[in-house]
Amino acid sequence: METTAKLIYEDLRSRYNRAVIGKKDLAKELGVSLSTIDNYIHRGFGIPPYKKLGTAHNARVVFNLVDVANFLAQTIKTA
């Protein structure tokens, strides 16, 4: 994990105090709406890897903080 990704991970870990976050929290981090996250999941791009907990259409979706930190480190331009 890069230095930038580590810093982002530590920030996310301190704010959420858990290993995974849901769609609502990811939407907040990316600055988009929940429906945008649903569209990204449906289309299969624009979001970090996720796990769907169950087989139902409306099953809970979670994102590992390490994956979110790596995703943000790759998509955010740093000075």
N, CA, C and O atoms as a Maestro MAE file, in Angstrom:
{
 s_m_m2io_version
 :::
 2.0.0
}

f_m_ct {
 s_m_title
 :::
 protein
 m_atom[316] {
  # First column is atom index #
  i_m_mmod_type
  r_m_x_coord
  r_m_y_coord
  r_m_z_coord
  i_m_residue_number
  s_m_chain_name
  s_m_pdb_residue_name
  s_m_pdb_atom_name
  i_m_atomic_number
  :::
  1 25 0.845 -1.174 0.000 1 A "MET " " N  " 7
  2 3 0.000 0.000 0.000 1 A "MET " " CA " 6
  3 2 0.896 1.246 0.000 1 A "MET " " C  " 6
  4 15 1.856 1.322 0.767 1 A "MET " " O  " 8
  5 25 0.585 2.203 -0.848 2 A "GLU " " N  " 7
  6 3 1.350 3.437 -0.944 2 A "GLU " " CA " 6
  7 2 1.176 4.295 0.305 2 A "GLU " " C  " 6
  8 15 0.294 4.055 1.129 2 A "GLU " " O  " 8
  9 25 2.034 5.293 0.422 3 A "THR " " N  " 7
  10 3 1.952 6.216 1.554 3 A "THR " " CA " 6
  11 2 0.630 6.965 1.549 3 A "THR " " C  " 6
  12 15 -0.002 7.116 2.595 3 A "THR " " O  " 8
  13 25 0.206 7.437 0.380 4 A "THR " " N  " 7
  14 3 -1.058 8.161 0.275 4 A "THR " " CA " 6
  15 2 -2.218 7.265 0.685 4 A "THR " " C  " 6
  16 15 -3.098 7.689 1.434 4 A "THR " " O  " 8
  17 25 -2.223 6.043 0.201 5 A "ALA " " N  " 7
  18 3 -3.289 5.098 0.540 5 A "ALA " " CA " 6
  19 2 -3.295 4.798 2.033 5 A "ALA " " C  " 6
  20 15 -4.361 4.661 2.633 5 A "ALA " " O  " 8
  21 25 -2.106 4.695 2.639 6 A "LYS " " N  " 7
  22 3 -2.023 4.446 4.080 6 A "LYS " " CA " 6
  23 2 -2.627 5.596 4.871 6 A "LYS " " C  " 6
  24 15 -3.359 5.379 5.836 6 A "LYS " " O  " 8
  25 25 -2.316 6.820 4.456 7 A "LEU " " N  " 7
  26 3 -2.873 7.994 5.141 7 A "LEU " " CA " 6
  27 2 -4.394 8.042 5.015 7 A "LEU " " C  " 6
  28 15 -5.101 8.347 5.976 7 A "LEU " " O  " 8
  29 25 -4.878 7.740 3.831 8 A "ILE " " N  " 7
  30 3 -6.328 7.728 3.613 8 A "ILE " " CA " 6
  31 2 -6.972 6.624 4.441 8 A "ILE " " C  " 6
  32 15 -8.022 6.831 5.049 8 A "ILE " " O  " 8
  33 25 -6.341 5.448 4.466 9 A "TYR " " N  " 7
  34 3 -6.872 4.336 5.255 9 A "TYR " " CA " 6
  35 2 -6.939 4.697 6.739 9 A "TYR " " C  " 6
  36 15 -7.945 4.442 7.400 9 A "TYR " " O  " 8
  37 25 -5.872 5.288 7.253 10 A "GLU " " N  " 7
  38 3 -5.855 5.663 8.665 10 A "GLU " " CA " 6
  39 2 -6.947 6.679 8.986 10 A "GLU " " C  " 6
  40 15 -7.576 6.608 10.042 10 A "GLU " " O  " 8
  41 25 -7.168 7.622 8.075 11 A "ASP " " N  " 7
  42 3 -8.231 8.611 8.268 11 A "ASP " " CA " 6
  43 2 -9.603 7.937 8.264 11 A "ASP " " C  " 6
  44 15 -10.434 8.212 9.130 11 A "ASP " " O  " 8
  45 25 -9.836 7.064 7.298 12 A "LEU " " N  " 7
  46 3 -11.123 6.360 7.222 12 A "LEU " " CA " 6
  47 2 -11.328 5.483 8.449 12 A "LEU " " C  " 6
  48 15 -12.419 5.451 9.018 12 A "LEU " " O  " 8
  49 25 -10.292 4.778 8.853 13 A "ARG " " N  " 7
  50 3 -10.380 3.873 10.009 13 A "ARG " " CA " 6
  51 2 -10.704 4.646 11.289 13 A "ARG " " C  " 6
  52 15 -11.490 4.182 12.116 13 A "ARG " " O  " 8
  53 25 -10.097 5.826 11.450 14 A "SER " " N  " 7
  54 3 -10.358 6.616 12.650 14 A "SER " " CA " 6
  55 2 -11.777 7.189 12.648 14 A "SER " " C  " 6
  56 15 -12.388 7.329 13.707 14 A "SER " " O  " 8
  57 25 -12.304 7.519 11.466 15 A "ARG " " N  " 7
  58 3 -13.649 8.091 11.399 15 A "ARG " " CA " 6
  59 2 -14.753 7.048 11.511 15 A "ARG " " C  " 6
  60 15 -15.774 7.298 12.151 15 A "ARG " " O  " 8
  61 25 -14.563 5.880 10.896 16 A "TYR " " N  " 7
  62 3 -15.624 4.872 10.885 16 A "TYR " " CA " 6
  63 2 -15.434 3.794 11.945 16 A "TYR " " C  " 6
  64 15 -16.406 3.154 12.348 16 A "TYR " " O  " 8
  65 25 -14.210 3.582 12.400 17 A "ASN " " N  " 7
  66 3 -13.909 2.621 13.466 17 A "ASN " " CA " 6
  67 2 -14.433 1.214 13.169 17 A "ASN " " C  " 6
  68 15 -14.891 0.510 14.068 17 A "ASN " " O  " 8
  69 25 -14.359 0.815 11.895 18 A "ARG " " N  " 7
  70 3 -14.715 -0.545 11.483 18 A "ARG " " CA " 6
  71 2 -13.974 -0.871 10.185 18 A "ARG " " C  " 6
  72 15 -13.389 0.017 9.564 18 A "ARG " " O  " 8
  73 25 -13.996 -2.123 9.782 19 A "ALA " " N  " 7
  74 3 -13.206 -2.567 8.633 19 A "ALA " " CA " 6
  75 2 -13.919 -2.383 7.299 19 A "ALA " " C  " 6
  76 15 -13.269 -2.370 6.253 19 A "ALA " " O  " 8
  77 25 -15.243 -2.242 7.315 20 A "VAL " " N  " 7
  78 3 -16.008 -2.069 6.078 20 A "VAL " " CA " 6
  79 2 -16.975 -0.898 6.234 20 A "VAL " " C  " 6
  80 15 -17.347 -0.519 7.345 20 A "VAL " " O  " 8
  81 25 -17.374 -0.330 5.082 21 A "ILE " " N  " 7
  82 3 -18.397 0.711 5.083 21 A "ILE " " CA " 6
  83 2 -19.479 0.342 4.079 21 A "ILE " " C  " 6
  84 15 -19.250 -0.466 3.179 21 A "ILE " " O  " 8
  85 25 -20.633 0.922 4.232 22 A "GLY " " N  " 7
  86 3 -21.752 0.655 3.335 22 A "GLY " " CA " 6
  87 2 -21.816 1.654 2.192 22 A "GLY " " C  " 6
  88 15 -20.955 2.523 2.049 22 A "GLY " " O  " 8
  89 25 -22.862 1.509 1.379 23 A "LYS " " N  " 7
  90 3 -23.042 2.374 0.218 23 A "LYS " " CA " 6
  91 2 -23.227 3.834 0.622 23 A "LYS " " C  " 6
  92 15 -22.707 4.734 -0.038 23 A "LYS " " O  " 8
  93 25 -23.956 4.064 1.688 24 A "LYS " " N  " 7
  94 3 -24.221 5.440 2.131 24 A "LYS " " CA " 6
  95 2 -22.920 6.141 2.526 24 A "LYS " " C  " 6
  96 15 -22.698 7.296 2.163 24 A "LYS " " O  " 8
  97 25 -22.067 5.442 3.266 25 A "ASP " " N  " 7
  98 3 -20.785 6.019 3.673 25 A "ASP " " CA " 6
  99 2 -19.865 6.241 2.480 25 A "ASP " " C  " 6
  100 15 -19.159 7.248 2.422 25 A "ASP " " O  " 8
  101 25 -19.865 5.311 1.529 26 A "LEU " " N  " 7
  102 3 -19.039 5.472 0.331 26 A "LEU " " CA " 6
  103 2 -19.515 6.671 -0.480 26 A "LEU " " C  " 6
  104 15 -18.701 7.438 -0.994 26 A "LEU " " O  " 8
  105 25 -20.817 6.833 -0.595 27 A "ALA " " N  " 7
  106 3 -21.364 7.983 -1.319 27 A "ALA " " CA " 6
  107 2 -20.894 9.283 -0.682 27 A "ALA " " C  " 6
  108 15 -20.546 10.238 -1.377 27 A "ALA " " O  " 8
  109 25 -20.888 9.310 0.629 28 A "LYS " " N  " 7
  110 3 -20.417 10.494 1.361 28 A "LYS " " CA " 6
  111 2 -18.942 10.759 1.061 28 A "LYS " " C  " 6
  112 15 -18.552 11.904 0.830 28 A "LYS " " O  " 8
  113 25 -18.128 9.715 1.065 29 A "GLU " " N  " 7
  114 3 -16.695 9.872 0.810 29 A "GLU " " CA " 6
  115 2 -16.407 10.330 -0.618 29 A "GLU " " C  " 6
  116 15 -15.488 11.116 -0.847 29 A "GLU " " O  " 8
  117 25 -17.193 9.839 -1.577 30 A "LEU " " N  " 7
  118 3 -16.966 10.202 -2.977 30 A "LEU " " CA " 6
  119 2 -17.661 11.493 -3.363 30 A "LEU " " C  " 6
  120 15 -17.391 12.050 -4.427 30 A "LEU " " O  " 8
  121 25 -18.562 11.979 -2.500 31 A "GLY " " N  " 7
  122 3 -19.282 13.210 -2.796 31 A "GLY " " CA " 6
  123 2 -20.347 13.036 -3.863 31 A "GLY " " C  " 6
  124 15 -20.608 13.950 -4.645 31 A "GLY " " O  " 8
  125 25 -20.961 11.861 -3.894 32 A "VAL " " N  " 7
  126 3 -22.022 11.572 -4.855 32 A "VAL " " CA " 6
  127 2 -23.248 11.064 -4.104 32 A "VAL " " C  " 6
  128 15 -23.193 10.830 -2.897 32 A "VAL " " O  " 8
  129 25 -24.346 10.897 -4.819 33 A "SER " " N  " 7
  130 3 -25.571 10.416 -4.183 33 A "SER " " CA " 6
  131 2 -25.576 8.893 -4.086 33 A "SER " " C  " 6
  132 15 -24.788 8.205 -4.735 33 A "SER " " O  " 8
  133 25 -26.474 8.395 -3.267 34 A "LEU " " N  " 7
  134 3 -26.632 6.954 -3.110 34 A "LEU " " CA " 6
  135 2 -27.073 6.303 -4.421 34 A "LEU " " C  " 6
  136 15 -26.644 5.193 -4.738 34 A "LEU " " O  " 8
  137 25 -27.916 6.980 -5.173 35 A "SER " " N  " 7
  138 3 -28.357 6.418 -6.457 35 A "SER " " CA " 6
  139 2 -27.207 6.350 -7.460 35 A "SER " " C  " 6
  140 15 -27.198 5.477 -8.327 35 A "SER " " O  " 8
  141 25 -26.252 7.250 -7.354 36 A "THR " " N  " 7
  142 3 -25.068 7.189 -8.212 36 A "THR " " CA " 6
  143 2 -24.243 5.952 -7.887 36 A "THR " " C  " 6
  144 15 -23.741 5.282 -8.789 36 A "THR " " O  " 8
  145 25 -24.104 5.653 -6.610 37 A "ILE " " N  " 7
  146 3 -23.394 4.433 -6.201 37 A "ILE " " CA " 6
  147 2 -24.116 3.210 -6.758 37 A "ILE " " C  " 6
  148 15 -23.472 2.294 -7.269 37 A "ILE " " O  " 8
  149 25 -25.444 3.185 -6.665 38 A "ASP " " N  " 7
  150 3 -26.221 2.074 -7.225 38 A "ASP " " CA " 6
  151 2 -25.991 1.951 -8.728 38 A "ASP " " C  " 6
  152 15 -25.867 0.841 -9.246 38 A "ASP " " O  " 8
  153 25 -25.932 3.080 -9.434 39 A "ASN " " N  " 7
  154 3 -25.660 3.054 -10.879 39 A "ASN " " CA " 6
  155 2 -24.267 2.507 -11.166 39 A "ASN " " C  " 6
  156 15 -24.093 1.718 -12.095 39 A "ASN " " O  " 8
  157 25 -23.273 2.917 -10.380 40 A "TYR " " N  " 7
  158 3 -21.913 2.414 -10.565 40 A "TYR " " CA " 6
  159 2 -21.857 0.906 -10.349 40 A "TYR " " C  " 6
  160 15 -21.179 0.194 -11.090 40 A "TYR " " O  " 8
  161 25 -22.565 0.422 -9.342 41 A "ILE " " N  " 7
  162 3 -22.606 -1.020 -9.085 41 A "ILE " " CA " 6
  163 2 -23.259 -1.740 -10.261 41 A "ILE " " C  " 6
  164 15 -22.768 -2.775 -10.712 41 A "ILE " " O  " 8
  165 25 -24.354 -1.197 -10.750 42 A "HIS " " N  " 7
  166 3 -25.064 -1.808 -11.877 42 A "HIS " " CA " 6
  167 2 -24.191 -1.840 -13.130 42 A "HIS " " C  " 6
  168 15 -24.174 -2.834 -13.855 42 A "HIS " " O  " 8
  169 25 -23.470 -0.756 -13.380 43 A "ARG " " N  " 7
  170 3 -22.624 -0.670 -14.570 43 A "ARG " " CA " 6
  171 2 -21.287 -1.386 -14.399 43 A "ARG " " C  " 6
  172 15 -20.666 -1.786 -15.384 43 A "ARG " " O  " 8
  173 25 -20.840 -1.551 -13.148 44 A "GLY " " N  " 7
  174 3 -19.624 -2.302 -12.895 44 A "GLY " " CA " 6
  175 2 -18.339 -1.501 -12.952 44 A "GLY " " C  " 6
  176 15 -17.264 -2.088 -13.073 44 A "GLY " " O  " 8
  177 25 -18.412 -0.182 -12.870 45 A "PHE " " N  " 7
  178 3 -17.190 0.617 -12.843 45 A "PHE " " CA " 6
  179 2 -17.402 1.894 -12.044 45 A "PHE " " C  " 6
  180 15 -18.535 2.291 -11.772 45 A "PHE " " O  " 8
  181 25 -16.285 2.538 -11.669 46 A "GLY " " N  " 7
  182 3 -16.356 3.796 -10.949 46 A "GLY " " CA " 6
  183 2 -16.379 3.665 -9.434 46 A "GLY " " C  " 6
  184 15 -16.515 4.665 -8.730 46 A "GLY " " O  " 8
  185 25 -16.245 2.434 -8.919 47 A "ILE " " N  " 7
  186 3 -16.242 2.217 -7.472 47 A "ILE " " CA " 6
  187 2 -15.202 1.162 -7.125 47 A "ILE " " C  " 6
  188 15 -14.785 0.384 -7.982 47 A "ILE " " O  " 8
  189 25 -14.785 1.140 -5.860 48 A "PRO " " N  " 7
  190 3 -13.847 0.090 -5.434 48 A "PRO " " CA " 6
  191 2 -14.527 -1.275 -5.382 48 A "PRO " " C  " 6
  192 15 -15.755 -1.348 -5.430 48 A "PRO " " O  " 8
  193 25 -13.756 -2.356 -5.285 49 A "PRO " " N  " 7
  194 3 -14.348 -3.699 -5.153 49 A "PRO " " CA " 6
  195 2 -15.285 -3.758 -3.947 49 A "PRO " " C  " 6
  196 15 -15.051 -3.108 -2.929 49 A "PRO " " O  " 8
  197 25 -16.345 -4.547 -4.083 50 A "TYR " " N  " 7
  198 3 -17.340 -4.640 -3.011 50 A "TYR " " CA " 6
  199 2 -17.769 -6.076 -2.804 50 A "TYR " " C  " 6
  200 15 -17.506 -6.947 -3.634 50 A "TYR " " O  " 8
  201 25 -18.432 -6.311 -1.691 51 A "LYS " " N  " 7
  202 3 -19.006 -7.626 -1.378 51 A "LYS " " CA " 6
  203 2 -20.503 -7.448 -1.195 51 A "LYS " " C  " 6
  204 15 -20.949 -6.524 -0.516 51 A "LYS " " O  " 8
  205 25 -21.262 -8.324 -1.796 52 A "LYS " " N  " 7
  206 3 -22.710 -8.323 -1.615 52 A "LYS " " CA " 6
  207 2 -23.036 -9.415 -0.593 52 A "LYS " " C  " 6
  208 15 -22.724 -10.587 -0.800 52 A "LYS " " O  " 8
  209 25 -23.662 -9.015 0.500 53 A "LEU " " N  " 7
  210 3 -23.944 -9.944 1.591 53 A "LEU " " CA " 6
  211 2 -25.324 -10.558 1.410 53 A "LEU " " C  " 6
  212 15 -26.308 -10.072 1.968 53 A "LEU " " O  " 8
  213 25 -25.388 -11.619 0.633 54 A "GLY " " N  " 7
  214 3 -26.648 -12.294 0.366 54 A "GLY " " CA " 6
  215 2 -26.912 -12.374 -1.120 54 A "GLY " " C  " 6
  216 15 -26.153 -11.849 -1.935 54 A "GLY " " O  " 8
  217 25 -28.002 -13.039 -1.457 55 A "THR " " N  " 7
  218 3 -28.333 -13.235 -2.865 55 A "THR " " CA " 6
  219 2 -29.541 -12.421 -3.307 55 A "THR " " C  " 6
  220 15 -29.844 -12.366 -4.499 55 A "THR " " O  " 8
  221 25 -30.226 -11.794 -2.377 56 A "ALA " " N  " 7
  222 3 -31.413 -11.012 -2.716 56 A "ALA " " CA " 6
  223 2 -31.026 -9.786 -3.541 56 A "ALA " " C  " 6
  224 15 -29.890 -9.315 -3.488 56 A "ALA " " O  " 8
  225 25 -31.987 -9.284 -4.297 57 A "HIS " " N  " 7
  226 3 -31.766 -8.107 -5.132 57 A "HIS " " CA " 6
  227 2 -31.331 -6.908 -4.293 57 A "HIS " " C  " 6
  228 15 -30.486 -6.121 -4.718 57 A "HIS " " O  " 8
  229 25 -31.908 -6.773 -3.110 58 A "ASN " " N  " 7
  230 3 -31.603 -5.634 -2.250 58 A "ASN " " CA " 6
  231 2 -30.682 -6.012 -1.081 58 A "ASN " " C  " 6
  232 15 -30.773 -5.419 -0.006 58 A "ASN " " O  " 8
  233 25 -29.808 -6.983 -1.284 59 A "ALA " " N  " 7
  234 3 -28.880 -7.415 -0.233 59 A "ALA " " CA " 6
  235 2 -27.893 -6.293 0.089 59 A "ALA " " C  " 6
  236 15 -27.600 -5.447 -0.756 59 A "ALA " " O  " 8
  237 25 -27.391 -6.300 1.310 60 A "ARG " " N  " 7
  238 3 -26.461 -5.276 1.754 60 A "ARG " " CA " 6
  239 2 -25.147 -5.386 0.991 60 A "ARG " " C  " 6
  240 15 -24.648 -6.483 0.740 60 A "ARG " " O  " 8
  241 25 -24.596 -4.234 0.628 61 A "VAL " " N  " 7
  242 3 -23.318 -4.158 -0.076 61 A "VAL " " CA " 6
  243 2 -22.330 -3.438 0.832 61 A "VAL " " C  " 6
  244 15 -22.641 -2.376 1.370 61 A "VAL " " O  " 8
  245 25 -21.128 -4.017 1.009 62 A "VAL " " N  " 7
  246 3 -20.099 -3.401 1.843 62 A "VAL " " CA " 6
  247 2 -18.797 -3.267 1.058 62 A "VAL " " C  " 6
  248 15 -18.518 -4.027 0.130 62 A "VAL " " O  " 8
  249 25 -18.017 -2.277 1.464 63 A "PHE " " N  " 7
  250 3 -16.741 -1.979 0.832 63 A "PHE " " CA " 6
  251 2 -15.652 -2.046 1.892 63 A "PHE " " C  " 6
  252 15 -15.765 -1.409 2.940 63 A "PHE " " O  " 8
  253 25 -14.600 -2.811 1.630 64 A "ASN " " N  " 7
  254 3 -13.470 -2.928 2.542 64 A "ASN " " CA " 6
  255 2 -12.724 -1.592 2.563 64 A "ASN " " C  " 6
  256 15 -12.488 -0.999 1.511 64 A "ASN " " O  " 8
  257 25 -12.352 -1.117 3.757 65 A "LEU " " N  " 7
  258 3 -11.668 0.171 3.868 65 A "LEU " " CA " 6
  259 2 -10.335 0.202 3.126 65 A "LEU " " C  " 6
  260 15 -9.948 1.243 2.594 65 A "LEU " " O  " 8
  261 25 -9.636 -0.915 3.086 66 A "VAL " " N  " 7
  262 3 -8.362 -0.962 2.355 66 A "VAL " " CA " 6
  263 2 -8.611 -0.726 0.872 66 A "VAL " " C  " 6
  264 15 -7.871 0.021 0.231 66 A "VAL " " O  " 8
  265 25 -9.651 -1.360 0.317 67 A "ASP " " N  " 7
  266 3 -9.984 -1.163 -1.094 67 A "ASP " " CA " 6
  267 2 -10.418 0.271 -1.366 67 A "ASP " " C  " 6
  268 15 -10.056 0.846 -2.393 67 A "ASP " " O  " 8
  269 25 -11.191 0.851 -0.452 68 A "VAL " " N  " 7
  270 3 -11.644 2.235 -0.611 68 A "VAL " " CA " 6
  271 2 -10.442 3.183 -0.570 68 A "VAL " " C  " 6
  272 15 -10.356 4.112 -1.373 68 A "VAL " " O  " 8
  273 25 -9.522 2.951 0.358 69 A "ALA " " N  " 7
  274 3 -8.330 3.801 0.463 69 A "ALA " " CA " 6
  275 2 -7.483 3.708 -0.809 69 A "ALA " " C  " 6
  276 15 -7.026 4.732 -1.316 69 A "ALA " " O  " 8
  277 25 -7.270 2.516 -1.323 70 A "ASN " " N  " 7
  278 3 -6.517 2.355 -2.573 70 A "ASN " " CA " 6
  279 2 -7.217 3.027 -3.741 70 A "ASN " " C  " 6
  280 15 -6.574 3.668 -4.572 70 A "ASN " " O  " 8
  281 25 -8.544 2.879 -3.805 71 A "PHE " " N  " 7
  282 3 -9.328 3.508 -4.862 71 A "PHE " " CA " 6
  283 2 -9.194 5.024 -4.800 71 A "PHE " " C  " 6
  284 15 -8.952 5.672 -5.817 71 A "PHE " " O  " 8
  285 25 -9.351 5.585 -3.610 72 A "LEU " " N  " 7
  286 3 -9.252 7.039 -3.453 72 A "LEU " " CA " 6
  287 2 -7.852 7.538 -3.745 72 A "LEU " " C  " 6
  288 15 -7.691 8.619 -4.311 72 A "LEU " " O  " 8
  289 25 -6.836 6.775 -3.371 73 A "ALA " " N  " 7
  290 3 -5.457 7.180 -3.641 73 A "ALA " " CA " 6
  291 2 -5.170 7.214 -5.138 73 A "ALA " " C  " 6
  292 15 -4.361 8.020 -5.597 73 A "ALA " " O  " 8
  293 25 -5.827 6.348 -5.896 74 A "GLN " " N  " 7
  294 3 -5.615 6.310 -7.346 74 A "GLN " " CA " 6
  295 2 -6.432 7.355 -8.076 74 A "GLN " " C  " 6
  296 15 -6.045 7.784 -9.164 74 A "GLN " " O  " 8
  297 25 -7.555 7.777 -7.506 75 A "THR " " N  " 7
  298 3 -8.444 8.696 -8.223 75 A "THR " " CA " 6
  299 2 -8.289 10.146 -7.799 75 A "THR " " C  " 6
  300 15 -8.684 11.044 -8.543 75 A "THR " " O  " 8
  301 25 -7.723 10.400 -6.618 76 A "ILE " " N  " 7
  302 3 -7.544 11.765 -6.153 76 A "ILE " " CA " 6
  303 2 -6.167 12.244 -6.577 76 A "ILE " " C  " 6
  304 15 -5.163 11.579 -6.321 76 A "ILE " " O  " 8
  305 25 -6.123 13.403 -7.229 77 A "LYS " " N  " 7
  306 3 -4.849 13.964 -7.621 77 A "LYS " " CA " 6
  307 2 -4.231 14.669 -6.424 77 A "LYS " " C  " 6
  308 15 -4.888 15.457 -5.744 77 A "LYS " " O  " 8
  309 25 -2.969 14.376 -6.177 78 A "THR " " N  " 7
  310 3 -2.274 14.988 -5.047 78 A "THR " " CA " 6
  311 2 -1.273 16.017 -5.562 78 A "THR " " C  " 6
  312 15 -0.800 15.933 -6.696 78 A "THR " " O  " 8
  313 25 -0.969 16.963 -4.728 79 A "ALA " " N  " 7
  314 3 -0.053 18.048 -5.118 79 A "ALA " " CA " 6
  315 2 1.386 17.602 -5.100 79 A "ALA " " C  " 6
  316 15 2.281 18.392 -5.401 79 A "ALA " " O  " 8
  :::
 }
 m_bond[315] {
  # First column is bond index #
  i_m_from
  i_m_to
  i_m_order
  :::
  1 1 2 1
  2 2 3 1
  3 3 4 2
  4 3 5 1
  5 5 6 1
  6 6 7 1
  7 7 8 2
  8 7 9 1
  9 9 10 1
  10 10 11 1
  11 11 12 2
  12 11 13 1
  13 13 14 1
  14 14 15 1
  15 15 16 2
  16 15 17 1
  17 17 18 1
  18 18 19 1
  19 19 20 2
  20 19 21 1
  21 21 22 1
  22 22 23 1
  23 23 24 2
  24 23 25 1
  25 25 26 1
  26 26 27 1
  27 27 28 2
  28 27 29 1
  29 29 30 1
  30 30 31 1
  31 31 32 2
  32 31 33 1
  33 33 34 1
  34 34 35 1
  35 35 36 2
  36 35 37 1
  37 37 38 1
  38 38 39 1
  39 39 40 2
  40 39 41 1
  41 41 42 1
  42 42 43 1
  43 43 44 2
  44 43 45 1
  45 45 46 1
  46 46 47 1
  47 47 48 2
  48 47 49 1
  49 49 50 1
  50 50 51 1
  51 51 52 2
  52 51 53 1
  53 53 54 1
  54 54 55 1
  55 55 56 2
  56 55 57 1
  57 57 58 1
  58 58 59 1
  59 59 60 2
  60 59 61 1
  61 61 62 1
  62 62 63 1
  63 63 64 2
  64 63 65 1
  65 65 66 1
  66 66 67 1
  67 67 68 2
  68 67 69 1
  69 69 70 1
  70 70 71 1
  71 71 72 2
  72 71 73 1
  73 73 74 1
  74 74 75 1
  75 75 76 2
  76 75 77 1
  77 77 78 1
  78 78 79 1
  79 79 80 2
  80 79 81 1
  81 81 82 1
  82 82 83 1
  83 83 84 2
  84 83 85 1
  85 85 86 1
  86 86 87 1
  87 87 88 2
  88 87 89 1
  89 89 90 1
  90 90 91 1
  91 91 92 2
  92 91 93 1
  93 93 94 1
  94 94 95 1
  95 95 96 2
  96 95 97 1
  97 97 98 1
  98 98 99 1
  99 99 100 2
  100 99 101 1
  101 101 102 1
  102 102 103 1
  103 103 104 2
  104 103 105 1
  105 105 106 1
  106 106 107 1
  107 107 108 2
  108 107 109 1
  109 109 110 1
  110 110 111 1
  111 111 112 2
  112 111 113 1
  113 113 114 1
  114 114 115 1
  115 115 116 2
  116 115 117 1
  117 117 118 1
  118 118 119 1
  119 119 120 2
  120 119 121 1
  121 121 122 1
  122 122 123 1
  123 123 124 2
  124 123 125 1
  125 125 126 1
  126 126 127 1
  127 127 128 2
  128 127 129 1
  129 129 130 1
  130 130 131 1
  131 131 132 2
  132 131 133 1
  133 133 134 1
  134 134 135 1
  135 135 136 2
  136 135 137 1
  137 137 138 1
  138 138 139 1
  139 139 140 2
  140 139 141 1
  141 141 142 1
  142 142 143 1
  143 143 144 2
  144 143 145 1
  145 145 146 1
  146 146 147 1
  147 147 148 2
  148 147 149 1
  149 149 150 1
  150 150 151 1
  151 151 152 2
  152 151 153 1
  153 153 154 1
  154 154 155 1
  155 155 156 2
  156 155 157 1
  157 157 158 1
  158 158 159 1
  159 159 160 2
  160 159 161 1
  161 161 162 1
  162 162 163 1
  163 163 164 2
  164 163 165 1
  165 165 166 1
  166 166 167 1
  167 167 168 2
  168 167 169 1
  169 169 170 1
  170 170 171 1
  171 171 172 2
  172 171 173 1
  173 173 174 1
  174 174 175 1
  175 175 176 2
  176 175 177 1
  177 177 178 1
  178 178 179 1
  179 179 180 2
  180 179 181 1
  181 181 182 1
  182 182 183 1
  183 183 184 2
  184 183 185 1
  185 185 186 1
  186 186 187 1
  187 187 188 2
  188 187 189 1
  189 189 190 1
  190 190 191 1
  191 191 192 2
  192 191 193 1
  193 193 194 1
  194 194 195 1
  195 195 196 2
  196 195 197 1
  197 197 198 1
  198 198 199 1
  199 199 200 2
  200 199 201 1
  201 201 202 1
  202 202 203 1
  203 203 204 2
  204 203 205 1
  205 205 206 1
  206 206 207 1
  207 207 208 2
  208 207 209 1
  209 209 210 1
  210 210 211 1
  211 211 212 2
  212 211 213 1
  213 213 214 1
  214 214 215 1
  215 215 216 2
  216 215 217 1
  217 217 218 1
  218 218 219 1
  219 219 220 2
  220 219 221 1
  221 221 222 1
  222 222 223 1
  223 223 224 2
  224 223 225 1
  225 225 226 1
  226 226 227 1
  227 227 228 2
  228 227 229 1
  229 229 230 1
  230 230 231 1
  231 231 232 2
  232 231 233 1
  233 233 234 1
  234 234 235 1
  235 235 236 2
  236 235 237 1
  237 237 238 1
  238 238 239 1
  239 239 240 2
  240 239 241 1
  241 241 242 1
  242 242 243 1
  243 243 244 2
  244 243 245 1
  245 245 246 1
  246 246 247 1
  247 247 248 2
  248 247 249 1
  249 249 250 1
  250 250 251 1
  251 251 252 2
  252 251 253 1
  253 253 254 1
  254 254 255 1
  255 255 256 2
  256 255 257 1
  257 257 258 1
  258 258 259 1
  259 259 260 2
  260 259 261 1
  261 261 262 1
  262 262 263 1
  263 263 264 2
  264 263 265 1
  265 265 266 1
  266 266 267 1
  267 267 268 2
  268 267 269 1
  269 269 270 1
  270 270 271 1
  271 271 272 2
  272 271 273 1
  273 273 274 1
  274 274 275 1
  275 275 276 2
  276 275 277 1
  277 277 278 1
  278 278 279 1
  279 279 280 2
  280 279 281 1
  281 281 282 1
  282 282 283 1
  283 283 284 2
  284 283 285 1
  285 285 286 1
  286 286 287 1
  287 287 288 2
  288 287 289 1
  289 289 290 1
  290 290 291 1
  291 291 292 2
  292 291 293 1
  293 293 294 1
  294 294 295 1
  295 295 296 2
  296 295 297 1
  297 297 298 1
  298 298 299 1
  299 299 300 2
  300 299 301 1
  301 301 302 1
  302 302 303 1
  303 303 304 2
  304 303 305 1
  305 305 306 1
  306 306 307 1
  307 307 308 2
  308 307 309 1
  309 309 310 1
  310 310 311 1
  311 311 312 2
  312 311 313 1
  313 313 314 1
  314 314 315 1
  315 315 316 2
  :::
 }
}
